[in-house]
Amino acid sequence: SGDVVIYPASGTGAWEAALVNTMSPGDRVLMYETGHFASLWSRLAGRMGLDAQVIESDWRAGADADAINAALRADTGHAIRAVCVVHNETSTGVTTRLADVRKAIDRTGHPALLMVDTISSLASIDYRHREWGVDVTVAGSQKGLMLPPGLSFNAISDKALKASETARLPRS
């Protein structure tokens, strides 16, 4: 349940829409590097004027919930507005345990949004937007859904919808 916004775009367009519709210039986003596509998403955030704080890894495992927890605990002023992770990294095949990431965020009491790229995982790997407390699910037609390319969408929570009301980046 909840709102889904559809775009005539690739997955990159859905990444951009997720960020541009919830963030403002200078906002900090915490991004976990699990492979090539996670790296591309963080570079896109930087080009959009966001402060992309990247947790680097060796690309052999999904996002480390404990590292995300530590970064959010260190952010006592709540400058981090979103945590962005790739559920299944196409370039490496690693999968992030999103329920663990959500629990790590919740343990800190941090208000950051949780944004998840499901472009290669949706309909291919178990994914639970609502149950795992994801605020923005980023998806595209061409990989996990095995449909022709060119269609992308974002499933958004009420929390993300409220964040969009104050975002100051140009809308896509």
C-alpha positions in Angstrom: 0.0 0.0 0.0 1.1 3.6 -0.4 2.0 5.9 -3.2 4.0 4.8 -6.2 5.3 7.3 -8.7 6.1 6.1 -12.2 8.7 7.7 -14.5 9.6 7.2 -18.2 13.2 6.7 -17.3 15.9 4.2 -16.5 16.8 3.2 -13.0 19.1 6.3 -12.9 16.1 8.5 -13.3 14.4 6.7 -10.4 17.6 7.3 -8.3 17.5 11.0 -9.2 13.8 11.3 -8.5 14.2 9.7 -5.1 16.8 12.2 -4.1 15.5 15.3 -5.8 12.0 15.0 -4.4 13.1 14.5 -0.7 16.4 16.4 -0.3 17.6 20.0 -0.6 21.0 21.3 -1.7 23.7 20.6 0.9 21.7 17.8 2.6 23.9 14.9 3.7 23.1 11.4 2.6 24.8 8.3 3.9 25.5 5.9 1.1 27.0 2.4 1.5 29.3 1.3 -1.3 28.5 -2.3 -2.2 29.6 -2.2 -5.9 29.5 -0.2 -9.1 25.9 0.8 -9.0 26.1 2.0 -5.4 29.1 4.1 -6.4 27.2 5.6 -9.3 24.3 6.5 -7.1 26.6 8.3 -4.7 28.3 10.2 -7.5 24.9 11.3 -8.8 24.0 12.6 -5.3 27.2 14.6 -5.3 26.5 16.1 -8.8 23.0 17.1 -7.5 24.6 19.2 -4.7 24.1 16.8 -1.9 26.8 15.9 0.6 27.3 12.2 -0.1 29.0 10.6 2.9 30.1 7.2 1.6 30.9 4.1 3.7 33.4 2.3 1.6 33.7 -1.5 1.5 35.5 -4.1 -0.5 32.3 -5.0 -2.5 32.2 -8.6 -1.2 29.3 -8.1 1.2 26.1 -6.2 1.5 25.8 -3.0 3.5 27.0 -3.5 7.1 24.2 -2.5 9.5 26.6 -1.9 12.3 28.7 0.5 10.3 25.5 2.4 9.4 24.5 2.4 13.0 27.9 3.8 14.0 27.7 6.6 11.4 24.2 7.6 12.5 25.2 7.6 16.2 28.1 9.9 15.4 25.6 12.3 13.6 24.3 13.8 16.8 23.0 16.9 15.0 21.0 14.7 12.5 22.6 16.2 9.5 22.2 12.9 7.6 18.8 13.1 5.9 18.8 9.7 4.2 20.6 6.3 4.2 20.8 4.9 0.7 21.7 1.3 0.0 21.4 -1.1 -2.9 19.5 -4.2 -2.0 21.2 -6.4 -4.6 24.2 -5.0 -6.3 24.2 -6.1 -10.0 27.9 -5.8 -10.5 28.8 -8.1 -7.5 25.7 -10.1 -6.7 25.9 -9.2 -3.0 22.6 -8.6 -1.2 22.0 -6.4 1.8 20.0 -7.6 4.7 17.6 -4.7 4.8 15.7 -5.7 7.9 19.0 -5.5 9.8 19.7 -2.0 8.3 16.3 -0.8 9.4 16.8 -2.1 12.9 20.2 -0.4 13.0 18.6 2.9 12.0 15.8 2.5 14.5 18.2 1.6 17.4 19.8 5.1 17.0 16.5 6.9 17.0 17.8 8.8 13.9 15.2 10.4 11.7 17.0 9.6 8.4 14.9 8.2 5.5 15.8 4.7 4.2 16.1 4.6 0.4 16.7 1.3 -1.3 17.6 0.5 -4.9 15.8 -2.7 -5.9 16.4 -2.4 -9.6 17.9 -5.9 -9.9 16.2 -7.5 -6.9 12.5 -6.6 -7.1 10.6 -9.8 -8.0 13.8 -11.8 -7.9 14.7 -11.7 -4.2 12.4 -11.4 -1.2 11.7 -7.7 -0.7 9.3 -6.1 1.8 9.0 -2.3 1.5 6.5 -1.8 4.3 7.6 -4.5 6.7 11.2 -3.4 6.5 10.4 0.2 7.0 11.7 1.4 3.6 10.8 5.1 2.9 11.7 5.1 -0.8 12.0 2.0 -3.0 13.8 2.7 -6.2 13.0 0.3 -9.0 13.2 -0.1 -12.8 11.7 -2.4 -15.3 14.7 -3.9 -17.0 16.4 -6.2 -14.5 14.6 -7.9 -11.6 11.2 -7.5 -13.2 12.6 -8.7 -16.6 10.6 -6.2 -18.7 11.7 -3.9 -21.5 13.8 -1.0 -20.3 12.6 2.6 -19.9 10.2 2.5 -17.0 11.1 3.2 -13.4 9.2 4.0 -10.3 9.5 4.9 -6.6 7.3 3.5 -3.9 7.2 6.1 -1.1 6.2 6.1 2.5 4.3 8.8 4.3 7.5 9.9 5.9 9.2 10.4 2.5 6.1 12.2 1.2 6.4 14.6 4.1 10.1 15.1 3.3 9.2 16.0 -0.2 7.1 19.0 1.0 10.2 20.7 2.3 12.8 19.6 -0.4 14.2 22.5 -2.4 15.9 20.7 -5.3 14.2 21.1 -8.7 11.5 18.5 -9.0 11.9 15.8 -11.7 
